[in-house]
Amino acid sequence: MRRIRLAGRRGISGPDAVSRRFIEYIDLVHVEGASAGDVIDAGDLVVAQLRIEMLGAGAGEPVEFLWTYTVRVEDGRIAHFRAWYDPDKAFEAAGLWG
């Protein structure tokens, strides 16, 4: 089983661990909504973006944040999954920039 890396964390393994981590994020940042962004096939990796609306520190109006992920699928399974705070770094990692 391969390890999956989410931003701010060391690698985690397995679908249950990944699911639990996403549920933790929902509670941690008070997710109000989410919508799909761009998905770009970069050959070896796919770059996928997800817009998340979460409550701000003052619990006022929701703040929108764009998460960017790099993903690689091998033999029908996720072999690489990484969240990036900086979309430019994700595009660079996928060989799209730089």
Residue pairs with C-beta under 8 A, 6 or more apart in sequence:
1 13
1 14
2 13
2 78
2 79
2 80
3 11
3 12
3 13
4 11
4 12
4 13
4 17
4 18
4 78
4 80
4 81
4 82
5 11
5 12
5 81
5 82
5 83
6 12
6 18
6 21
6 81
6 82
6 83
7 67
7 82
7 83
7 84
7 85
9 21
12 18
12 21
18 81
25 31
29 52
29 54
29 55
30 54
30 55
30 59
31 52
31 53
31 54
32 53
32 54
32 55
32 62
33 52
33 53
33 62
34 50
34 51
34 52
34 53
35 50
35 51
36 49
36 50
36 51
37 48
37 49
37 50
37 51
37 66
37 68
38 47
38 48
38 49
39 46
39 47
39 48
39 49
40 46
40 47
40 48
40 94
40 96
42 94
42 95
42 96
43 94
43 95
44 72
44 94
44 95
45 70
45 71
45 72
45 80
45 93
45 94
45 95
46 70
46 71
46 72
46 73
46 94
47 68
47 69
47 70
47 71
47 90
47 91
47 94
47 96
48 68
48 69
48 70
48 71
49 66
49 67
49 68
49 69
49 87
50 66
50 67
50 69
51 64
51 65
51 66
51 67
52 64
52 65
52 66
52 67
53 62
53 63
53 64
53 65
54 62
54 63
54 65
55 62
55 63
56 62
56 63
66 87
67 83
67 84
68 83
68 84
68 86
68 87
68 90
68 91
69 81
69 82
69 83
69 84
69 90
70 80
70 81
70 82
70 84
70 90
70 93
70 94
71 78
71 80
71 81
72 78
72 79
72 80
72 81
73 79
82 90
82 93
84 90
84 93
88 97
91 97
92 98
